[in-house]
Amino acid sequence: MAVVEYKLHVINNQGHMVTPPWIQDGGNWQNPADKTMIGWIPAEADREYWVPDNITTVTKAELNTRMLAMHAAVPFNQGDAMLEEDRTELTNAEVTILSNNWYDAYILGK
């Protein structure tokens, strides 16, 4: 299993977009700067279908770097998203913990 970074695919001339069919559990951690998302794909031995050779795999350290860059551009918050007074900005350490916990849970759960 590999955690990967990907973009949506256009499926018609009206510009409708979908997650590529070879992505599992996609749509995580969308980066507004480059419109990429995080998902995963099964290991080559565990699948019977083609995945593009140029897909970007993401290590735990690379996910941390990606998340911290996103946080620097638009800070992540915790609390009630509907109530601005209840939201507090995460620290870099909290973003790193969030990233590590997500990655570990994803890897262990797949």
ABEGO torsion letter per residue (X at the ends): XBBBBBBBBBABAAGBBBBBAABBGBGBGBBAAAGBBBBBBBBAAABABBBBAABBBBBAAAAAAAAAAAAAABBBBBEBAABAAABBBBBAAAAAAAAAAAAAAAAAAX
